[in-house]
Amino acid sequence: MDARFDHRGNPVGSKVTKYLLSASKAVWDSTLPTATRHLVEIRVSQINGCARCIDMHTKDAEHAGETSVRLNLVAAWREATVFTDAERAALDLAEQGTRIADAAGGVDDEVWAHAAKHFDEDQLAALLSLIAVMNAWNRLNVITLQPAGDYRPGQWSGAAVTTA
């Protein structure tokens, strides 16, 4: 499969990529737990059907020490017993934040309160930003048919690791 468009090779797309990388770096420099970041990246990418991001983020998570059991259960996290309450709160917020168009009221108060119970304000800001940035990366990759399968962990060092 060939990509439809080289977003990063275009002057405007390259500028957008630069700013998305900067936003990604701000998230990765935050105190939001690394495991939570990986799980949210994967879940948002699963919802959006972004194969490139799923490939990248599952490999990076595994490289960082995440277990195959947890990685295999991200899509069914509600029924799985391997996630902490805080991770479950983050995954719930990520799902509702990604599926805004599917819910008349967006993120419901109960989901927000559950996340706010587990994360301080800086971590919530990072979590919200991660959800938004991942949705942006997913949309760019899905629209342009970016291929998946050949990513190597750490291929893009630093902030770029949170992109696809």
C-alpha positions as CSV (number, residue, x, y, z in Angstrom):
1,M,0.0,0.0,0.0
2,D,1.3,3.4,-0.9
3,A,0.3,6.6,0.9
4,R,-1.9,9.0,-0.9
5,F,0.0,12.1,0.1
6,D,3.3,12.9,1.8
7,H,2.1,15.3,4.4
8,R,5.5,15.9,5.9
9,G,7.0,16.6,2.5
10,N,4.6,19.5,1.9
11,P,5.6,23.0,3.2
12,V,2.2,23.5,5.0
13,G,2.0,19.9,6.2
14,S,5.6,20.0,7.4
15,K,4.8,23.1,9.5
16,V,1.7,21.4,11.0
17,T,3.8,18.3,11.7
18,K,6.3,20.5,13.6
19,Y,3.6,21.9,15.8
20,L,2.0,18.5,16.5
21,L,5.5,17.2,17.4
22,S,5.9,20.1,19.8
23,A,2.5,19.3,21.4
24,S,3.4,15.6,21.6
25,K,6.7,16.5,23.4
26,A,4.8,18.6,26.0
27,V,2.7,15.6,26.8
28,W,5.7,13.3,27.0
29,D,7.5,15.8,29.3
30,S,4.5,15.8,31.7
31,T,4.0,13.7,34.8
32,L,1.2,11.6,33.1
33,P,2.3,8.0,33.7
34,T,4.1,6.5,30.7
35,A,1.9,3.4,30.7
36,T,-1.2,5.5,30.7
37,R,0.1,7.5,27.7
38,H,0.8,4.3,25.7
39,L,-2.6,2.8,26.5
40,V,-4.4,6.0,25.5
41,E,-2.4,6.3,22.2
42,I,-3.3,2.7,21.4
43,R,-7.0,3.0,22.3
44,V,-7.6,6.3,20.4
45,S,-5.8,4.8,17.4
46,Q,-7.9,1.6,17.6
47,I,-11.1,3.7,17.6
48,N,-10.0,5.7,14.7
49,G,-8.8,2.7,12.7
50,C,-5.2,4.1,12.3
51,A,-3.1,1.1,11.5
52,R,0.1,3.1,11.4
53,C,-0.4,4.5,14.9
54,I,-1.5,1.1,16.3
55,D,1.6,-0.4,14.8
56,M,3.9,2.3,16.3
57,H,2.3,2.7,19.7
58,T,2.0,-1.0,20.5
59,K,5.6,-1.6,19.5
60,D,6.8,1.4,21.5
61,A,4.7,0.3,24.5
62,E,6.1,-3.2,24.3
63,H,9.6,-1.8,24.0
64,A,9.0,0.3,27.2
65,G,8.0,-2.9,29.1
66,E,4.3,-3.2,28.6
67,T,3.0,-6.7,28.7
68,S,1.5,-8.5,25.7
69,V,-1.5,-9.4,27.9
70,R,-2.3,-5.7,28.5
71,L,-1.6,-4.7,24.9
72,N,-3.9,-7.4,23.7
73,L,-6.7,-6.3,26.0
74,V,-6.7,-2.6,25.3
75,A,-9.6,-2.9,22.9
76,A,-11.7,-4.7,25.5
77,W,-10.4,-2.8,28.6
78,R,-13.9,-2.6,30.2
79,E,-14.0,-6.4,30.7
80,A,-10.3,-6.8,31.4
81,T,-8.9,-7.0,35.0
82,V,-5.3,-6.0,34.1
83,F,-5.8,-2.2,34.2
84,T,-5.6,0.1,37.2
85,D,-8.6,2.3,38.1
86,A,-6.6,5.3,36.9
87,E,-5.8,3.7,33.6
88,R,-9.5,2.8,33.2
89,A,-10.5,6.4,33.9
90,A,-8.0,7.6,31.2
91,L,-9.2,5.0,28.7
92,D,-12.9,6.0,29.3
93,L,-12.1,9.7,28.9
94,A,-10.1,8.9,25.7
95,E,-13.0,6.9,24.3
96,Q,-15.6,9.6,25.0
97,G,-13.2,12.4,23.9
98,T,-12.6,10.6,20.6
99,R,-16.2,9.7,20.0
100,I,-17.6,13.2,20.6
101,A,-19.7,13.1,17.5
102,D,-21.4,9.9,18.7
103,A,-22.6,11.4,22.0
104,A,-25.0,14.3,22.2
105,G,-23.3,15.7,25.2
106,G,-19.6,14.8,24.5
107,V,-17.8,13.7,27.6
108,D,-20.2,13.0,30.5
109,D,-19.7,14.4,34.0
110,E,-19.2,11.0,35.5
111,V,-16.3,10.1,33.2
112,W,-14.8,13.5,33.8
113,A,-15.1,13.2,37.5
114,H,-13.5,9.8,37.5
115,A,-10.5,11.1,35.5
116,A,-10.2,14.1,37.8
117,K,-10.2,11.8,40.8
118,H,-7.1,10.1,39.5
119,F,-5.0,12.8,37.9
120,D,-3.9,16.2,39.0
121,E,-4.5,19.3,36.9
122,D,-1.2,19.0,35.0
123,Q,-1.8,15.4,34.3
124,L,-5.4,16.1,33.2
125,A,-4.0,18.8,30.8
126,A,-1.5,16.3,29.4
127,L,-4.2,13.6,29.1
128,L,-6.6,15.9,27.3
129,S,-3.8,17.2,25.0
130,L,-2.8,13.6,24.3
131,I,-6.3,12.7,23.3
132,A,-6.6,15.7,21.0
133,V,-3.1,15.2,19.4
134,M,-3.6,11.5,18.8
135,N,-6.9,12.2,17.1
136,A,-5.2,14.8,14.9
137,W,-2.4,12.3,14.0
138,N,-4.9,9.5,13.4
139,R,-6.9,11.6,11.0
140,L,-3.9,12.8,9.0
141,N,-2.7,9.2,8.7
142,V,-6.1,7.6,7.9
143,I,-7.1,10.2,5.3
144,T,-3.7,9.9,3.5
145,L,-3.6,6.0,3.8
146,Q,-0.3,5.8,5.7
147,P,0.9,2.2,5.6
148,A,1.7,0.2,8.7
149,G,3.8,-2.7,9.7
150,D,7.4,-1.6,9.3
151,Y,7.8,0.7,12.3
152,R,10.8,0.0,14.6
153,P,10.6,1.0,18.3
154,G,12.2,4.4,18.9
155,Q,12.4,5.0,15.1
156,W,11.5,8.6,15.7
157,S,13.3,9.6,18.9
158,G,12.0,12.2,21.5
159,A,8.7,13.8,20.9
160,A,8.3,12.1,17.5
161,V,7.8,8.8,19.3
162,T,4.2,9.9,20.1
163,T,3.4,10.5,16.4
164,A,2.7,8.2,13.6
